[in-house]
Amino acid sequence: MTPPVDEPRTENQTLAGETPAPPGEDALVVLRRIERALDEIRGRLEATARTHQHQEFSLPRLLGGVCQVLAVGVVCVGLADWLYQGTYVRLLVELVLAGVLQVGALTGYTLARDGRT
C-alpha cells in the first residue's frame, strides 16, 4: 500500500466519492441542478417544521391539562391541611386523589401524543 501523495489534482482526477461532470455539461447547468435539489430539500424541511409546529385541538390533551391543574390544587390543599394540623386521614385522601388525577393527566397526554384522539 502506497502512502498518499500531496500533489495537486489535474482536471481528469477526482477525489474519492466525487463524480466527474459528464462531458459537455456546462457548470451553469450543474449549479441549477444543485439549486433545484436544495430547494426541494428546503421545501421538505419547511413542511416538516410546519407539521411539528402546529398541533390540532386534542380533547385528551385538554383533559390531561385540567387533571394536572386539579392535581396541583389538591396537593396545595393537602399542604395547607398539613401546616394547619389537619387530620392525617384527610391528608392521605387528598394525596391519593392527587395521585389519581396525576395518572389521569399522564394518560391524557399519552393519548394525545399517540394520535388516538
Secondary structure, 3 states (H helix, E strand, C coil): CCCCCCCCCCCCCCCCCCCCCCCCCCHHHHHHHHHHHHHHHHHHHHHHHHHHHCCCCCHHHHHHHHHHHHHHHHHHHHHHHHHCCCCHHHHHHHHHHHHHHHHHHHHHHHHHHHCCC
